Amino acid sequence: MLKKLLIAIVALGCLGLAGFGALAWRPAIAPVARPAASSFAPELIARGEALAGGGYCAACHTAKGGEKFAGGYAMETPFGAIYSTNITPDPETGIGSWSEAAFRRAMHEGVSRDGSHLLPVFSYDHFTKLTDDDVHALYAYFMTRPLVHAARKANGIPFPFNIRYMQAGWKLLFFRPGRFEPDAQKSAEWNRGAYLALGLSHCGACHTPRNLLGAEISSNAYGGAVIDNWVAPPLTAANPAPAPWTHEELYNYLRTGTSKLHGTAAGPMFPVVRGLGALPDSDIRALATYFADLDKATDRLPYVSGAVSLAMSSALVKQGARFDPDARLYTAACASCHYNASNAPLAARPDLGLNSAAHLSDPSNLIQVILQGISSEAGTPGVVMPAFAGALSDADIARIAAYLRRTRTSLPPWPDLATKIAEIRRHNSAAN
């Protein structure tokens, strides 16, 4: 009897494996000769360029100091380092031999031309929502880029996570393919913003926390997450900034990289703003409409003036604390640029009492900006924040961060700041 039971279990196991294998298998799509650039209309290529900007494809598919779209960008994950692929039309190391059908399958289903499943660091769970027309325009754009011969770097993912067939199981659990479906109860502008946020611009890829298997936690969409030792803050009403992200502030931030009530785009967010620059104003306003609705900004509009007044008055009072050694350090290093004498903040002189970096439960963003500064490419044209990594010690930065936390917020102090600062310094040094 036991022998029969074991045989039945083994048989069921074999059937299950065979069934999973059949489910996971995807056929290869035959290679093609690279389409001639002249086969694509100039306006189609231009549209694809704008879409690639709005999806900030270059941010992930370009290594530091490397050729654009040639891949090699390292993405650190809990499962090991994953390197982005070459998406130039090189036939050997890029996608030059991919037909449009193969490209569309990768975008909509997360399957490579050779039939292997793509790892979910490629946001096909978002790109599946793109229309065929948008995918067609993207294909036209990438197939007309300069060829770059750049061999793929080997990923650092250990067994069994490196088995591509296993990705089919991940997809069964977490991937729901399908085009974007408009909400009939919302405006056309809101739906356009949702299409961009959920699909092309894949905002949730950074701003939504992930579970132990690396999938976005849909029940906490846009709830905030840690990315490369930066915090992508919540885009919902859970965002801790004193002033709400109104439609106007969202539009200004996404269009220019600055918001007078929230600060300047830095770190991983800067390439996003730069990429969004390729999209028309109407798309940026649509994104602002979508996220302003998501964070219930309208409900909190009456509190904006109070939040601003409180932050400005707090800054002015603390500015006079001449006998506080931490205040003196802050004044010497920071106050000359961050001091606002008027009753309203200036975009060129961000008030840190309003900035979300001082109000997050994780001090990483504040530490990163102090260490790395903000270059002339990011934020307000002509305004630069110097990097203090070489000028201030970990203890000095910890004192400034602790001072801002206790004087600009009513929140509990951050624990063990010096350890956190040292950890971020090591990470930044390794990345450079």
Summary of the structure (lengths in Angstrom):
residues: 432
radius of gyration: 24.3
end to end distance: 64.0
largest distance: 87.2
contacts: 1328
relative contact order: 0.09
helix: 48%
strand: 6%
